[in-house]
Amino acid sequence: MEIGDRRSNADRISNLQISRYNVVINKRLLRLSLFQLGLGFSVVVFNGALNRVLIAEEGIPAGIVGWLLSLGLFVAPIRALMGFRSDKEKKTFGYRRLPYAWYGTMFVFCGLSAAPFSLLLLSKASQLNSDVPFPVAVFFCTLIFLLYAVGTHVGQTGYLALVTDLTPKHERSRAMVLLWIALITGQIISSFVIGFFLQDFHPMKLIQVMQSASVIFLVLAVAAIWKQDRPVELEDDAEDFSSQIWTVLGTHKMRLFFAILFFGTLGLTAQDILLEPYGGQVLGMSVAETTRLTALWGIGMLVAMLIAWRAIPRLDSPLPVAFAGCLVGLAGFGLITTASANKSVVMFATGTSVIGMASGLFLISTLSLIVYLADIKTAGMYVGMWGLVQTSAAGLAALAGSNLRDIVSRTTGDLARGYTTVYMAEMALIVVALGLLIALPREAFVTRTKGQSAFAGLTDLPGA
């Protein structure tokens, strides 16, 4: 009886310690998720309302808007560099991730605060007999959007590396799902709020909304990262930046994985800056109605997260979820392409939700794999490389998609065909990603041993 009592007491103490640990880690994760919640507001403003107004209301060529929104492509390598530097960071009061998350936050705030001037500059410069030359307006708008792009790269890389450091390996997928649910929630909430304020559209209303979004982001980001990082003493590592990159890309399976990530992201994101103008110009939707498309896309993403929550723990690898995401994406693009022929807003809205679901399945499966592979010495580099490939593909997709739309529309004289050509090109890129997934050996990324899953945390709600 004494031995049994001792074991029982030991079990109770162990369970109590685990319970206390879960409460602490989940409180940290919930507070860290505020960063993503605030970032969701900025995404809707930049990639939703602002691009729709510039293209549809102000008549700015989609190629120019695509150039501004694709600037992240040209500074994407900063993700890998900043991730590497945060892995090696020892000078800023001993903190490794916090300085990069903080600098990025301030850049995003400044870029978001200055973004309304891009609307005023381009609107004025596009008028006849304007005092502001159009190339000058585009130059200053490029600086504004570049500030925002750099901030997003630096801030989110430091932030995701910090989350990886603070989370045990078996809990990291759950953490990523929670963070992306926060991001999507921010997008959904902000899309409804912005849609409400823009029902009677006026440029000054959009400027007020963008200024408010910048303040909201700053407050939430500071609340998220305040006193989260911990000073860490690591042994000196002589490996330089280029050597670290080749360490990450040193195997065939990792190179194939990043190729899948690139083509899949390219295929699933080229329509991001075109859906709202498509709804306005082809289907006759108002600014408020097209702004709410972000909510429908976000609902699809949330459904994807719930599917991943249940599916990933039952699989030997999260990559089959990425395969499913590509198949769902093909169905979504089929719907929105058909919507133009039928002039069906309902079909278009449904297709938008389906594409959101596809994007969510693909994103969370690839990110879950990357954070599983990382450790405290390499988290910044792995997350940075994932971000480099993902944002490069997204930036290239925005640039190529918007210019393809312009070229086809002008050549054929058919505005709708310009949009649908982009959607069909995306379907072809998704097929390429599917082919690479099929070529990847089944045993390449086994993340579960018999009886235990590296992604088991996805089956439990935080705090449960």
N, C-alpha and C positions, 0 to 999 in steps of 0.2 A: 504493500500500500504506500510505503514511504517513497519508493522509487517511482510509482505511478503518480503520486502527488507532486513529486519534484518535476517529473516530466510535464505534468499538467500545468504547473506554475511556470515552467520554462516556456511552454507553448504560449501561455497567456502573455508573458512578458514579450516574447518574440512578435506575437500578433499585434501587441500594443505599439511596439517600436515601428513595425511596418506601417500600422495605421497612422502614427504620428508623421512618419516619413511621407506617406501619400498626401496627407493634409498639407504639409509644407510645400512639396513639389507642385501640387495642384494649385495652391495659392499663387505660387510663383508663375506657373504657366498661365493662369487666368489673368494675372496682371501683365505678363509679357504680351498676351494676346491683344492688349489695348493698342499696341503699335500697329498691328495689322488692321485693327478696326479703323484707326485713323487714316491709314494708307488707303483703305477702301473709299473714303470720301474723295481723296485726291484723284484716284483712278477714274471715278465717274465724271469728275469735272474735266479732266484732261482728255480722256479717251471717249467720253460720251457727249456731254452737252457742248463743250467748246468746239470739238471738231465738226459736230452737226451744224452749229451756227455758222462757222467759218465757211463750210462748203455750201450748205443749202440756203442760208439766209444772206450771207455776204457775197456769195458767188466766187470765193477764192478757189482756184484750181485744186482738185484733190491731190495732185502731185506735190504742191507746196505744203499742204497740211500733212500729207504722208511723210515728207521730208522732215518736218518739225517733230512729228511723233516717232520717227525712226532714228532720231539722234542717239537713242540708247544703244543702237547697233554699233556706232563708231567709238563709243567709250566703254563698251561691254568688257574689254580686257581688264579694265580697272577692277572688276569683281574678283578675278583670280589673283591679281596683284595685291589688293587690299586684304583678301582672305589669307594669303601667304604672310603678309606683314603682321596681321593680327595673330597668326600662329606663333610668330617670333617676337611679338611685342613685349618689351621689358622696361621701356623708358617712361611711360605716362603713368606715374604713381603706381607702377606695378600692374596696372590693369591691361588686359589684352584686347578684349572685344568692345568695351564701353566707349573708348575714344572714337572708334569708327562708326559705331551706331549714333553717337552724338553729332559728329561732324556731318554725317549723312542726313540726320534729322534737320539740322539747320539749313543745309542746302535745299532740301525739299521745301521747307517753309518759305525760304526766300524765293525759290522758283515759282511756287504756287501763289505767293503774294504778288509777284510781278506779272503773272500770266495775263491778268486783265488788260495790261498794256498791249499785249499782242493783238487782242481783239480790236482795240482802238487804232493801233498802228496800221494793221492790214486793212481795216475797214476804210480808213481815211486814204491810204495809199492807193486803194483800188478805184477810187473815184476819179472822174475826169478832171483835168486841170488841178490835180492835187499838189500841195506844196511839198509833200513827202514822197520822194522817189520810191517806187515799189521795191527795188533791190535793197535799199537802205532799211526799209521796214522789215523785210525778210531777214536781213543780217541781225538786227536787234532782237527779233523774235527768236532767231536761232540761239542767241546767247541765253535768253530766258529759258527756253526749253532744254538747253544743254545743262544749265544749272540744276534743273529739276531731275534730268536723267542721271547726272553724276551723283546727286544726293540719294536717289533711289538705289543705285548700284552699291555705293559705299555703305549706306545705312542698313539696307536689308542684308547684305553679306555679313557685316559685323553682328547684326541682330540674330540671324539664323545660326551663326557659329556660336553665339552666346547661349542660345536655347539648346544646341547640341551638347555644349559643355555641361550644362546644368541638368541634363536629362539622362538617366541610365539608358543603355543601348536598347533594352527590350521595351522601353517606354517611348522611344523617339518617334515612331510612326504615329502613335496616339497624339503626341505633342504636335506633329506637323498637321494632322487632321484638325486639331483644335485651333491652331493658328490660322489655317485657311478657312475654317468656318467663320472665324472672326473677320477675316478679310472680306469674305462674301457677304456676311451680315452687314458690314459697313457699306458695301456697295449697294445692297438692297435698300437699306434705310436711306442712304443719301439719294438714291435714284427716285424714291417716292417723295422725299423732301424737296429735292430740286425740281422734280416734275410739278409739284404743287405750286412752288414759287414762280415757275416759268409758264404757268397756264396762259397768262397774258404776257407774252414775251416782249421784253425790251432789253437792249444791250446793257443798260445800267443795272437791271435786275441780275443779269448773269454776272456782272462784275461784283456786285454785293455778295452773291452766292459764293464766288470763288475766294473772295477775301475771308468770308466766314469759314470756309472749308480749311483754309490755311491755319487759322487760329485753332480750330478743332483738332487738326492733325498735331500741331505742336503740343497742345495740352495733353492729349492722349499718349503721344510718344514719350514725353518726359515722364509721365506717370508710369509708363511701362518699364522703362530701362533704369529708373532711379534706384541706385544702390543694389542692382541685381548682379553685377559682375563681382568676381572675387579675385584678389591678388593670387597669382599662381607662380611658383618657382619651378622652371623647367630647365633641364640640362641643355647646354649649348649644342646646337645642331649645325654642322658645317654645310649642309645641303643648301644650295642656292635656289633661286626662283625657277630657272630653266630646268634644273635637275629634278625639282619637285614636280613640275609639270610632266616630265617624262616618266616619273615614278607612277603618277596617276594614270597616264596613257600608255604604260609600258606593256600591257597585255592586249591581245586581239579582242577579247571579250569586252574590255572597257572602251576600246575604240569603236567597236560595233554598237555598244550601248549609247555612246554619245552621238553616233550617227542616227540612231533611232530617235533620240531626243530631239536632234536638230530637224529632221524631216517631219516628225510628228508635230512638233511645235509650229513649224512653217505652215503645214497644212491646216492646222486648227486655229491659227491666229490671223491669217491674212485678211480676214473679213472684219476684224475688230473695229477699224475706223470707218468701215463702209456700211455696216448694218443700219445705223441711224440715218445717214444720208439716203440710203436705199429706201428705207421706210418713208422718208419725207418726199423724195423726188419721184419714186416709181409708184408707191402705194398711197401717196397723199396724206400721210400721217402728220399730226401736229408736233411741235417741239416737245410738249409735255408727254404726248403718247410715245414718241421715240425714246425719250429719256427713261421711260418706264421699262423699255426693253432690257435694260441692265438688270432690273429686278427679275424678269423672266429668265435671263441668262443665269443669274445668281441662284434662282430656285433649282435650275438644272444642276448647277454645281453642288448645291447642298444635297440633292438626291444622290449625286455621285459619291459624296463623302459618306453617306449612310451605307451605300452599297460597299464601298471600300472597307468601312467599319466591320462589316460582316464577312466579306469575301477574302480579304488578304490573309487573316489568320488561318484559313483553311487551305492555303496554297503553299507550295514549297518556295515560291518566288512571287513578288508582286507584279512581274512583267506580264503574266496573262491578263491582268486588269488593264494594262496599257493596250494590249491587243484588243480587248473588248471596247476600250475607249475609241480606238480607231474605227472599228466597225460602226459604233454608234454615230461617230462623226460623219461617216458617209451617208447615213440615213438623214441626219440633220441637214446637210448641204443639199441633198435631194429635195427636201421639203421647201427650203427657202428659194431654190432655183425654180421650182414649179410655181411658187407663189406669184411671181411676176406675170406668168402667163394667165393665171386665173384671177389676178388682182385680189388675192385673198390675204387679208390682214391676219386672219386666224391661223392660216397655214404658216405664214411668216413667223408669227409669234411662237407657234409650236416648234418650228424648226430652230428658232433662237434658243429655246429651252433645251432642246435635244443637243445642240452644239455645246451649250454650257455643261451638260452632263458629260459629254465626250471629253471636253477639256479638263474637267475635274478628275475623271478616271485616269487620264493620261498623266496629268501633273502629279497627283498624289502618289501614284505607283512609282514613278521615276524618282521623285524626291525621297520617298520612303526607303528606296534602295540605297541612295547616296548617303543619307544620314546613318544608315546601318553600317556602311563600310567605313565611316570616319571614326577617329578617336580624338582625344583632347589635343594631340599634337598636330593633327591634320584636318580638323573639322573646317577651319577657315578655307583651306585649299580645296577640299572636296565640294563644299557648298559653293565656293567661288567658281569652280569649274562648271558645276551644274548651272549656276546663274549665268555664267559667260555664254554657254551654249544656248540656254533657253532664251535669254534676252537678245542674243545676236539673231537667233532665228525669228523671234517676234519682231525685232526692228527691221530685218530684211523683208519680212512678210508685209509689214505696213508700207514700206517704201515701194516694193514691187507690186503689191496689190493695188495701191492707189494710182500708180502710174499706168499699170495695165488697164485699169478702168478708164482713165483719161484717153489713152491711145485708141482703145477699141470703140469707145463712145464717139470720138471725133471721126474715126475712120469710117464707121458704119452709119453714123448719124442716129444711132439707136442707143439712148441712155441706158435702158434696161439691159441690153446685151453687154454693155461694158461691165455691169455688176455681175451678171450671170457667168461671164467668161472667167472672172476671178474665182467664183465659187467652184467652177468645174476644174480649174487649175489646182485648187486646194484638194479636191477629191483625188486627183492624180498623185499629189504629194503624199497624201495619206496612204494610198496604195503602196507607194515606195516604202513607207515606214512599216507597213504590214509585211512586205516582203523581207525586210531586214529582221523583223521579229521572228519570222518563220526560219530564217537562216541562222539565228542565234541558237546554239546548242541548248537543249532543255536543262542540262546540268550546269550551265555557265554561272548562274547566280542562285544557288540553293541557299536560302536563308533560314531554313528550318531543319533541325535535327529530329529524329524520331521521338515523338512524344512531347516535343517542345517547339513552340513557334517564336521566332524573333519578333513577330508582330502581334503577339498575344494581347498586348495592351489595347489594341484596337477594338477588342470585343467588350471592353469595360468603359463606361462613362467616367470622366475625370471625377474623382471624389467618391465614386461608388464603392 
